[in-house]
Amino acid sequence: MRKLFFDIKYYFIVCLLFIGLVLFGVFTYGKISLHLIVNQYNSPFQDIFFKYFTNIGDGLFAVFILLGLLFVVNFRTFFIALSTFLLSGIVCQLMKKIIFSDQLRPSKYFSTDQLHYVEGVVLHSSNSFPSGHATTAFAIFLFLAYIFKNKHYQIIFAVIACLTAYSRVYLSQHFFADVAAGGVIGIGSFLISYSIFITIRIKWFDKKFKSLFKNKSKNKKVSVA
């Protein structure tokens, strides 16, 4: 595990710094006051940018990433990704729908004249904690950082994850506490999945999916001969 942290330390540094700053703001000002303060800093460019950028945290985006990885990485790495996606999603939904089902979103705390709302964005009112988009973003981009490991890629992936989380606050779909919790769930889900699948000693786990097709084609050639 120590080697993992060293290999992708830049992703952890950026994301943990973001989560730390968010939590500091929440504990200092309170989630409602902090939301009002940050909501004042808006612009037409940010409205358009975050309106579409937030979709990166959608579960469908993660599914596309998983399908693409199936033909690139080996089975071990793919199962780490799949487990991370499923575990983070299950934990997040359990917390949203059962444990913290009474947590309301910003639209229920403020009147329409108190906040800046982005036109065309349908605001949700319930199941605020934690943020599902933030959970998915931190989990998926941590996994991508693990694959590529390059310092610059790690920083880029971390910034994308943090911006996705911030977009949920900018659009008043969540409070900062919600996205911070989502970040912790996403990162934690990857670490748990990694610790499980990295230790499994199964020979075919280190093969790639496309190798199955190669084996089939070889068997066909042998049978024809």
Secondary structure by P-SEA (a helix, b strand, c coil): caaaaaaaaaaaaaaaaaaaaaaaaaaaccaaaaaaaaaacccaaaaaaaacccccccaaaaaaaaaaacccccaaaaaaaaaaaaaaaaaaaaaaccccccccccccccccccccccccbbbbcccccccaaaaaaaaaaaaaaaacccaaaaaaaaaaaaaaaaaaaaaccccaaaaaaaaaaaaaaaaaaaaaaaaccccccccccaaaaaaaaaaaaaaac
